[in-house]
Amino acid sequence: MTHLLLEYGLILLFLAVAIESAGVPIPGETALITAAYFSRPEHHHWSLFAVIAVAAAGAIIGDNVGYALGRFGGRRLIDRWGPIKRHADKVLPPAERFFKKHGAKTVFFGRFVALLRVTSAWLAGISRMEWWRFFVWNASGGIVWATGISLLAYWAGKAVAEAFNRYGLYAIVGLVVLAAIGFVGLRLWQRRMVES
């Protein structure tokens, strides 16, 4: 099984990222992180450049499939069900105005947010965002996302492995403590923002 995973890993990475981008909530970003980690020299599986290129291609192609599904089939699907249609008749006009004004930012930054990564493409299609604008911002977001996540996983994986090799169990405990402090700090900051 491991041999198959390593042999077809880049194909699986492409499929995971493309399917997630088209609108099916599967762990495409997790697949990218794993592939980037295994592109490290000590693993000798793939090149980091190949991982980035495959993930970016999967993101761009998958998002365009999601956009096409939303653009050419989304409204017909919505119109088939009465309760959904009544709700959509209220929600779609503001969504169209939103995508006309903020669609480029939503498509670009949506690549970095889990829920938006799965939904922004078909929402852009349903909202009738111009395809060329969608494509430019989608491609930019896909390339930046694939590059950034891959480099982060590549270098963070190296840092974690080196810390573990040098400090052993103390490294794991230190990472857990840092993660806990970061989580608590983030929650306190969020609470303060809500209260103010």
Secondary structure as UniProt FT lines:
FT   HELIX           2..7
FT   HELIX           9..22
FT   HELIX           28..38
FT   TURN            41..43
FT   HELIX           48..69
FT   HELIX           70..74
FT   HELIX           75..80
FT   HELIX           82..110
FT   TURN            111..112
FT   HELIX           114..126
FT   TURN            127..128
FT   HELIX           131..167
FT   HELIX           169..195
//
